[in-house]
Structure formats: C-alpha cells, structure tokens
Amino acid sequence: MIRRSVLVVLAVVAVVLGSVVASTPAGSSQFPGSNGKFAFYSDRDDSNGEIYSANADGSGITRLTNNAAADDYPAWSPDGTKIAFMSKRDGNYEIYVMNADGSNQSRLTNNTARDLVPAWSPDGTKIAFLTERNSNNSNGQIYVMNADGTNQTNISSNAFADGVPSWSPDGTKILFQTDRDGNYEIYVMNADGSNQSRLTNNASLDLDPSWSPDGTKIVFQTIRDGNREIYVMNADGSNQTRLTNNASNDMTPSWSPDGTKIEFTRFGSAGGSIWVMNADGSNPTAIISDLFDNEDASWQSLPIPTSTSTTSTTSTTSTSTTSAAPVAPAFTG
C-alpha cells in the first residue's frame, strides 16, 4: 500500500542517501465553481483503503470503491461528474476513472510499472499523472494522456524524479515537484513539457504544489521549519508565506473550487485527518477526523447556477429565475 506520508519520508531518505525515490502526493486544478463534496482515502472498512465521498462539512460519508486491493488519490474532473484515481487491483498501480457515485470503474493505463496520482486538465480532456515506466521504478516522470487513456506522452522527460502534477487554471502550464537540484523543489513547465523553470529554492523539501483557481497563487507543503507545514506563494514563486504552524505534520494541500479555502491532511498519532482553513490560513477546522486514517482529499467543483432576470412587458414586476444546468468551464485549455 502506498501512503502519501510514507512516500514523502522516502523522498527524504532518497535525498540523504543519494537515491532517487519519487514522492507521489496528489494535486488537482479545477475551473472556478462552487464547493461540492470531498473525495478521499480512508481505511475505515479495510486495511488496504478505499475511496469515499463526503459532504463539505464531513457528513454523509459514502464508500465509492470496494475491492481487496488499494484504491487511493482521487481527483475530481473539472465538471464534478467523474473521479480519476489509482488502484492496485490489477497487481500494480494503474490509473482508473469512475462516475461520481462510484459506478462504471474503468482502467485507463496498463503497463508493468506503477502509474500514480492523476490530475485533470481544466477543460477535462486530459489527465496528467506520475509514472515509473521509464525508470525501472527508480524515479518518476510526468505523463499526459487523453481522458479516455489514449495518447500517453512523457512531458517532463529527464533523469530525475518528477511528480505531483497540477494544471494552471487556463491549462497552459503544469506545476510539479522534482529532485533535480539535489532535494525536492517546485517547478513549473508549459503543458507540453517545455520551459521547465524553478519556483522554490531552499535546503529542505518543497512538495505537493496546487494552483489556486484564479491562477495567482500556489499552495504547497514544506519542511523548511523542521516539520511539515503549509505555505502559499505567488504564481511566480515570490512572497512565500507560512499558513500553518503546529507540531503535527500538515501535508497535501489543495484549493477549494471557489478559491476561498484550502484543504489539507494533518497527521497525528492516530493517522491522518482532513482539515479546511481559509485561504489566509485562519480558522483551521477538522472536517473528517476519527479513529481511522483519512487523507488525500480532492474537492469537487460544482457548476455555479446561472441567474437570469426577465421583465414582463405588461407588468412592472421583475422575476428572477435560477437554473441549475451546468455551465461551461471558464477555461478551455
């Protein structure tokens, strides 16, 4: 079973020993919408772990996957109708997709190496992911494929460990973490893999980048303060600011679809719990916290209802109507 907390520890060991080990937290960018449900990993029903959904306040926990292998790292599609995830049900980790209610689970990748940590493009037509197929499991590369699994293409393409893709809201760039400078830092590249450039630069590990829905900010995890805390920076890497400050390890942050909040996993003695705070770090609140290990959350983006105002030609009364029909994504990639 691959746990995100274990993978990050392995990344630290890799730096110390000079090995190249990929850390594989998830990240996902969605077009601006209203905040829907969480999808997350939990071991509440079996030790391998399954994918669940819950309302934004932590209520209504519902199991979505059910098999004897590990299912993990859910990522909502931008329109909120599907969830990509990784599963070991076929002997090694592959990327799968299912409907939001857990139905129609289908395999997208199929090879002898591990495929991990999917992230949707903002227009929903592509999925970026981490794969070890080019490195005999010694490091990872970032691939992009069509949403149906076709045209799998290596875009980061180098000898180091790259992972944790997160698309910019306009679909033109992808954030990722890489150890090419001796320890993990956050980089950005064009969506075709060109123009790879460094955003963070310090002696500790910077991991788990996630782009804000408006494209102006990046939230990430760092151990520069001695334990794992959540930071935010501008999209160009400037103004790196600490948001959390406690003795627990805060990891794997991502933005709410409306950009007002940040969810993250806080690891304590009992395992992981899912927390939400305001985008400035204020009001951190435990949303899913119990005796089980809960982590790797992804926040569903729901269409913002469209409002129209109609005025009768025979009356001065104005009638406002609201339609719940899905609206098109704000960005087409």
C-alpha positions as CSV (number, residue, x, y, z in Angstrom):
1,M,0.0,0.0,0.0
2,I,1.4,3.4,-1.0
3,R,0.6,6.1,1.6
4,R,1.4,9.7,0.9
5,S,3.1,10.1,4.3
6,V,5.3,7.1,3.6
7,L,6.2,8.4,0.1
8,V,7.4,11.7,1.5
9,V,9.5,10.0,4.1
10,L,11.1,8.0,1.3
11,A,11.8,11.2,-0.6
12,V,13.7,12.5,2.4
13,V,15.7,9.2,2.6
14,A,16.4,9.5,-1.1
15,V,18.0,12.9,-0.7
16,V,20.1,11.7,2.2
17,L,21.3,8.6,0.6
18,G,21.7,10.0,-2.9
19,S,18.9,7.7,-4.2
20,V,16.1,8.8,-6.5
21,V,12.7,8.0,-5.0
22,A,9.5,9.5,-6.2
23,S,7.1,11.1,-3.8
24,T,3.5,11.0,-5.0
25,P,1.1,13.3,-3.5
26,A,-1.9,14.5,-5.5
27,G,-2.7,17.8,-6.8
28,S,-5.6,19.0,-9.0
29,S,-6.7,22.2,-10.5
30,Q,-10.4,22.9,-11.4
31,F,-12.2,25.7,-13.1
32,P,-13.8,28.1,-10.6
33,G,-17.1,26.8,-9.3
34,S,-18.9,26.2,-6.1
35,N,-17.6,23.9,-3.4
36,G,-19.1,20.4,-3.6
37,K,-18.1,17.1,-1.9
38,F,-14.8,15.7,-0.8
39,A,-13.4,12.5,-2.3
40,F,-10.8,11.0,0.0
41,Y,-8.9,7.9,1.0
42,S,-9.8,6.0,4.2
43,D,-9.0,2.7,5.8
44,R,-12.3,2.6,7.8
45,D,-13.6,-0.5,6.2
46,D,-10.4,-2.4,5.3
47,S,-6.7,-2.1,5.9
48,N,-5.9,-1.6,2.1
49,G,-8.0,1.6,2.0
50,E,-10.8,2.6,-0.3
51,I,-12.1,5.9,-1.8
52,Y,-15.0,7.7,-0.1
53,S,-17.0,10.8,-0.6
54,A,-18.4,13.2,2.0
55,N,-20.2,16.5,2.1
56,A,-18.1,19.6,2.6
57,D,-18.8,19.6,6.3
58,G,-17.7,16.0,6.7
59,S,-21.2,14.5,6.9
60,G,-22.6,11.8,4.7
61,I,-19.5,9.6,4.3
62,T,-20.2,7.2,1.4
63,R,-17.9,4.4,0.2
64,L,-17.2,4.5,-3.6
65,T,-14.8,1.7,-4.2
66,N,-14.9,-1.8,-2.7
67,N,-12.2,-4.4,-3.6
68,A,-9.4,-6.3,-1.9
69,A,-6.7,-4.0,-3.3
70,A,-5.7,-0.4,-2.5
71,D,-7.6,2.5,-4.1
72,D,-6.2,5.9,-3.5
73,Y,-5.5,9.5,-4.6
74,P,-9.0,10.5,-6.0
75,A,-9.1,13.6,-8.3
76,W,-12.5,15.1,-9.4
77,S,-13.0,16.0,-13.0
78,P,-13.5,19.8,-13.5
79,D,-17.2,19.4,-14.1
80,G,-17.6,17.3,-10.9
81,T,-19.1,14.2,-12.7
82,K,-16.1,11.8,-12.6
83,I,-13.2,10.8,-10.3
84,A,-9.8,9.6,-11.5
85,F,-7.9,7.5,-9.0
86,M,-5.1,5.0,-8.8
87,S,-5.7,1.3,-7.9
88,K,-3.6,-1.8,-7.3
89,R,-6.5,-4.2,-8.2
90,D,-4.6,-5.5,-11.3
91,G,-1.4,-6.3,-9.5
92,N,0.3,-2.9,-9.7
93,Y,-0.9,0.7,-9.6
94,E,-2.8,1.9,-12.6
95,I,-5.0,5.0,-13.3
96,Y,-8.7,4.4,-13.2
97,V,-11.8,6.6,-13.6
98,M,-15.3,6.2,-12.3
99,N,-18.5,8.2,-12.1
100,A,-19.0,10.5,-9.1
101,D,-21.2,7.8,-7.4
102,G,-18.6,5.1,-7.8
103,S,-20.2,3.4,-10.8
104,N,-18.6,2.5,-14.1
105,Q,-15.0,2.0,-12.8
106,S,-12.7,1.6,-15.8
107,R,-9.0,1.3,-16.3
108,L,-7.1,3.9,-18.3
109,T,-3.4,2.8,-18.1
110,N,-2.0,-0.7,-18.5
111,N,1.7,-1.5,-18.0
112,T,4.1,-3.2,-15.7
113,A,5.3,-0.1,-13.9
114,R,3.3,2.0,-11.4
115,D,1.1,4.8,-12.7
116,L,0.1,7.2,-9.9
117,V,-1.5,10.5,-8.8
118,P,-3.8,11.6,-11.6
119,A,-4.7,15.3,-12.2
120,W,-7.3,16.6,-14.7
121,S,-6.7,19.4,-17.1
122,P,-9.1,22.3,-16.5
123,D,-11.2,21.5,-19.6
124,G,-11.5,17.8,-18.7
125,T,-10.0,16.5,-21.9
126,K,-6.6,15.3,-20.4
127,I,-5.1,13.7,-17.3
128,A,-1.6,14.2,-16.1
129,F,0.0,11.5,-13.9
130,L,3.2,10.2,-12.4
131,T,4.6,7.0,-13.9
132,E,7.7,4.9,-13.3
133,R,7.6,3.1,-16.6
134,N,10.8,4.8,-17.9
135,S,13.0,4.2,-14.9
136,N,12.6,0.7,-13.6
137,N,10.9,2.1,-10.5
138,S,13.9,4.3,-9.5
139,N,12.2,7.6,-10.3
140,G,9.1,9.0,-11.9
141,Q,8.2,11.1,-14.9
142,I,5.1,13.2,-15.6
143,Y,2.9,11.9,-18.5
144,V,-0.2,13.4,-20.0
145,M,-2.9,11.3,-21.7
146,N,-6.3,12.0,-23.1
147,A,-9.2,11.5,-20.6
148,D,-10.0,8.1,-22.3
149,G,-6.4,6.9,-21.7
150,T,-5.1,7.3,-25.2
151,N,-2.0,9.1,-26.4
152,Q,0.1,8.7,-23.2
153,T,3.1,11.0,-23.6
154,N,6.1,11.8,-21.4
155,I,6.3,15.6,-20.9
156,S,8.9,16.1,-18.1
157,S,11.4,13.7,-19.7
158,N,14.6,13.8,-17.7
159,A,16.8,11.5,-15.5
160,F,15.4,12.8,-12.2
161,A,12.3,12.2,-10.1
162,D,9.4,14.4,-11.2
163,G,5.9,14.1,-9.8
164,V,2.7,15.7,-8.4
165,P,1.3,17.5,-11.4
166,S,-1.1,20.4,-11.0
167,W,-2.5,22.3,-14.0
168,S,-2.8,26.0,-14.2
169,P,-6.5,27.1,-14.4
170,D,-6.0,28.2,-18.1
171,G,-4.5,24.8,-19.0
172,T,-1.2,26.3,-20.3
173,K,1.1,25.2,-17.5
174,I,1.8,22.4,-15.1
175,L,3.3,22.6,-11.6
176,F,5.4,19.7,-10.4
177,Q,8.0,18.7,-7.8
178,T,11.4,17.4,-8.8
179,D,14.7,16.4,-7.1
180,R,16.9,17.5,-10.0
181,D,18.6,20.1,-7.8
182,G,19.5,17.7,-5.0
183,N,16.4,18.0,-3.0
184,Y,12.7,18.3,-3.9
185,E,11.7,21.8,-5.2
186,I,8.7,23.1,-7.0
187,Y,9.0,23.7,-10.7
188,V,6.6,24.9,-13.5
189,M,6.6,24.0,-17.2
190,N,4.4,24.6,-20.2
191,A,1.7,21.9,-20.7
192,D,3.8,20.3,-23.5
193,G,6.8,20.0,-21.1
194,S,8.8,22.9,-22.5
195,N,10.3,25.8,-20.5
196,Q,10.8,24.0,-17.2
197,S,11.7,26.5,-14.5
198,R,12.3,26.5,-10.7
199,L,10.0,28.3,-8.3
200,T,11.3,27.4,-4.9
201,N,14.9,27.2,-3.7
202,N,15.9,26.2,-0.2
203,A,17.8,23.3,1.6
204,S,14.6,21.5,2.7
205,L,11.9,19.7,0.7
206,D,9.1,21.6,-1.0
207,L,6.3,19.3,-2.2
208,D,2.6,19.0,-3.2
209,P,2.0,22.1,-5.3
210,S,-1.5,23.1,-6.1
211,W,-2.6,26.1,-8.2
212,S,-5.4,28.5,-7.0
213,P,-8.5,28.6,-9.2
214,D,-7.7,32.2,-10.3
215,G,-4.1,31.2,-11.2
216,T,-2.4,33.8,-9.0
217,K,-1.3,31.6,-6.0
218,I,0.3,28.3,-5.4
219,V,-0.1,26.4,-2.1
220,F,2.4,23.7,-1.2
221,Q,4.0,21.7,1.6
222,T,7.5,22.3,3.0
223,I,9.7,21.1,5.9
224,R,11.8,24.3,6.0
225,D,10.6,24.9,9.5
226,G,11.5,21.5,10.9
227,N,8.2,19.8,10.4
228,R,5.7,19.8,7.5
229,E,3.7,23.0,7.2
230,I,1.5,24.6,4.5
231,Y,2.9,27.6,2.6
232,V,1.5,29.8,-0.1
233,M,3.3,31.8,-2.8
234,N,2.6,33.9,-5.8
235,A,2.5,32.1,-9.1
236,D,6.0,33.3,-10.0
237,G,7.4,31.9,-6.7
238,S,7.6,35.2,-4.9
239,N,6.2,36.0,-1.4
240,Q,6.4,32.6,0.1
241,T,4.3,32.7,3.3
242,R,3.6,30.2,6.0
243,L,-0.1,29.4,6.7
244,T,0.0,26.6,9.3
245,N,2.1,26.4,12.5
246,N,1.8,23.4,14.8
247,A,3.6,20.3,16.0
248,S,1.7,18.0,13.7
249,N,2.6,17.4,10.0
250,D,0.4,19.3,7.6
251,M,0.6,18.0,4.1
252,T,-1.0,17.7,0.6
253,P,-2.9,21.0,0.4
254,S,-5.3,21.9,-2.4
255,W,-7.7,24.8,-3.0
256,S,-11.5,24.8,-2.8
257,P,-13.1,25.3,-6.2
258,D,-14.2,28.9,-5.3
259,G,-10.7,29.8,-4.1
260,T,-11.7,30.9,-0.6
261,K,-10.4,27.9,1.3
262,I,-7.6,25.3,1.4
263,E,-8.0,21.7,2.5
264,F,-5.0,19.7,3.8
265,T,-4.2,16.5,5.7
266,R,-2.9,16.8,9.2
267,F,-1.0,13.8,10.5
268,G,-1.1,13.0,14.2
269,S,-0.5,9.9,16.3
270,A,-3.8,8.4,15.1
271,G,-3.1,8.9,11.4
272,G,-4.4,11.4,9.0
273,S,-7.4,13.8,9.3
274,I,-8.8,16.2,6.8
275,W,-8.8,19.9,7.7
276,V,-10.0,23.0,6.0
277,M,-8.8,26.6,6.6
278,N,-9.4,30.0,5.0
279,A,-7.0,30.9,2.1
280,D,-5.1,33.1,4.5
281,G,-4.5,30.3,7.0
282,S,-7.1,31.4,9.5
283,N,-9.8,29.3,11.1
284,P,-8.3,25.8,10.6
285,T,-11.1,23.2,11.2
286,A,-11.1,19.4,11.3
287,I,-13.7,18.2,8.8
288,I,-13.1,14.4,8.8
289,S,-11.3,13.3,12.0
290,D,-12.0,10.0,13.7
291,L,-10.2,6.8,14.7
292,F,-9.4,6.0,11.0
293,D,-6.7,7.2,8.6
294,N,-8.3,9.8,6.3
295,E,-6.3,11.7,3.7
296,D,-5.6,12.6,0.1
297,A,-8.8,14.6,-0.3
298,S,-9.9,16.2,-3.5
299,W,-12.7,18.9,-3.6
300,Q,-15.5,18.6,-6.1
301,S,-16.3,21.6,-8.2
302,L,-20.0,22.1,-8.9
303,P,-21.3,24.4,-11.6
304,I,-22.3,27.8,-10.4
305,P,-26.1,28.2,-11.1
306,T,-26.8,30.8,-13.8
307,S,-29.2,33.6,-12.9
308,T,-31.4,35.4,-15.4
309,S,-33.7,38.3,-14.9
310,T,-36.9,38.6,-17.0
311,T,-39.3,41.5,-17.1
312,S,-42.9,41.2,-18.3
313,T,-43.8,43.8,-21.0
314,T,-47.3,44.1,-19.4
315,S,-46.1,44.4,-15.8
316,T,-43.5,46.2,-13.8
317,T,-42.8,43.1,-11.8
318,S,-39.3,41.7,-12.3
319,T,-38.9,37.9,-11.9
320,S,-35.5,36.3,-11.2
321,T,-35.1,32.7,-12.1
322,T,-32.2,30.4,-11.3
323,S,-31.1,27.5,-13.5
324,A,-29.1,24.6,-12.1
325,A,-28.0,23.5,-15.5
326,P,-24.2,23.0,-15.8
327,V,-22.3,25.9,-17.1
328,A,-19.3,25.5,-19.4
329,P,-15.8,25.6,-17.8
330,A,-14.3,29.1,-17.8
331,F,-11.2,27.9,-19.5
332,T,-10.7,25.6,-22.5
333,G,-7.1,24.8,-22.0
